Amino acid sequence: MFACAQAQASDGVDIVRANVEASDEGYRLAATYAFDLNHGLEDAIQHGVTLYFTTEVELTRPRWYWYDDRAVTEHQTIRISYKVLTREYQVAVLGSMHQNFATLEDAMVLIRRPSRWLIAPRGALKPGENYNVTVRMFMDRERLPKPIQVNAFSNSQWRLESKDKKFQYKAE
């Protein structure tokens, strides 16, 4: 039974933990993911293909008289690449910081446990209101080089994504 669970876990991304936290700047998403890269994806990185992992978060406020109010819709993309000359893995949060690592496993820690990122400024949510939160994470195949995209969209080894994780958050 344990072997079946491991095989299933390697087929996708499991969102182990996800929660919204209020801070001085606004609202932040803290999430932890569990997944492993299959041999094909590891090989692709070793041969210079940059992989992109995107996390999407949406906060909606239910309304009885109309469609739910979509309060926040944000995404964050993290890329991982291998630099052959320096023999280092580089992980970068697009539009923000980047960091180098000696091993692939060390680099993957930053992808599996990204830093808390600001999803909404202070005042974007109404204090005391309940919000439905939906989080999902996936390998963004649309950002791959065009020749590789042809293979990536038809090959299940290039499909790495989570199911939607839904929970409620009461705004502070």
Secondary structure, DSSP 8 states (H G I E B T S, - for coil): -HHHHHHHHTTSBEEEEEEEEE-SSEEEEEEEEE----HHHHHHHHTT--EEEEEEEEEEE--SSSS-EEEEEEEEEEEEEEETTTTEEEEEETTS-EEEESSHHHHHHHHHS---EEEEETTSS-TT-EEEEEEEEEE-GGGS-HHHHHHHHH-GGG--BB--EEEEEE--
